[in-house]
Amino acid sequence: MTQLDSAVEIIKSIADRNRMRILLMLNKRPMCVCELDAVLGIALSTISAHLKQMRSAGVITSEKDGRWVIYRISDDTSIRTIVSSLSGQLYDDTQVVEDLKMIDGISREECAKK
């Protein structure tokens, strides 16, 4: 795969409203699916499909932590640059501001109790 092909895959993997919201939340802190669900309010299967697409493109990574799978932004410099740029462009978007405020009050442990 060429660098151009890779860049196209990265951009395609984040070119969705919910995937972009997920990306911006993960830019604030690593999260599990249940935490993302608490903010997005969409089907868990849809969240998982979004995560799978971004993980396949190398935008995010995942690791098992006990019973949770934790997702985070890739350490790749080009990915970090894209996320930083998006974050800078969308920092005052109403939806983004609301999402980022919500994740402050959400924890894996609390989600697990539901």
WOPEFEN-V314021 format. One record per run of one state. SS is the DSSP state (~ for helix, > for strand, _ for the rest). FROM is the first residue (numbers start at 1). TO is the last residue. If there is no record, write none. Layout:
ss: [SS SS]
from: [FROM FROM]
to: [TO TO]
//
This chain:
ss: [_ ~ _ ~ _ > ~ _ ~ _ > _ > _ ~ _ ~ _ ~ _]
from: [1 3 15 17 29 31 33 41 44 57 60 66 68 74 77 91 94 105 108 114]
to: [2 14 16 28 30 32 40 43 56 59 65 67 73 76 90 93 104 107 113 114]
//
